[in-house]
Amino acid sequence: MWARRILAERDALCDDLAAMDGGLTGVLRVGAIPTALTAAQLLTTPFFDRHPKVRISLASVSSRQMVHRLAEFGLDVGPSYVDGEPLGNVRTVPLYREGRLLLTPRGTVNSPPVPGPPGRTSCFPVPPAPGSRGRPAGRT
């Protein structure tokens, strides 16, 4: 009885290994904060190109939900910001650096331009927001 069961399980494992012979299969579960949904393709496109048999599931989640679902193995990976957020037991890998610019219609800002980083256009200083204690708007 035990011998037949062991042989059946061995046969099932061999079948599983044969199915994997053509590459990875399964589902990659990606959770992304709403502002990082477009950046998720930085992860999924190269992965899918290397492993076309893997399906990709993309969900919009908050950063707290992402940390929780990663800890509970409900997600495999997730692009997010980590500014001041408690991360728990997750590993962070920088994907890219992001800069924020103030865009206005041409000729509407009367301040002289400030030279930007090499290879970039010049930019205008952002005045402090009311009540921000001297910090630029968006950094209160």
C-alpha positions, 0 to 999 in steps of 0.5 A: 500500500505505502509503496504504491502511494510513494510511487504515485507521488513520485510520478506526480512530482515528475509530471510537475517537473516536466511541466516546469521544464519550459520555464516558470509558471504560475501567478506573480502577484503585484500590489502597487500604490495608485501613484506607482501603478504606471511604474509597475511595468518596470518590474512586470515587463522584463519579468514577463519577457523572461517568463512568458508562462507566468500570469501577472496579477496587478492590484492597487493597494495602499502602502499599509495594505501592501506591507500587510499583504507581503507579510501574509504572503498575499503579494509577491512584490510591490512598488511603493514609496517608503517615506516615513512608512513603517515597513515591518519585515520587508526588503527594499530595493530602489527602482529609480529616483523621482523628481517633482517639478512645478509646471506652469504655462509659459510666461506666467511665473515672473521669477528668474529661472534657477539653473537645473541639474546638468542635462535638465532645463532650468526651474523656478524656485517654489515659494513656501506655502502659507503656514509651512514654516519656510518649507516649499509647498508639498513638504509641510 
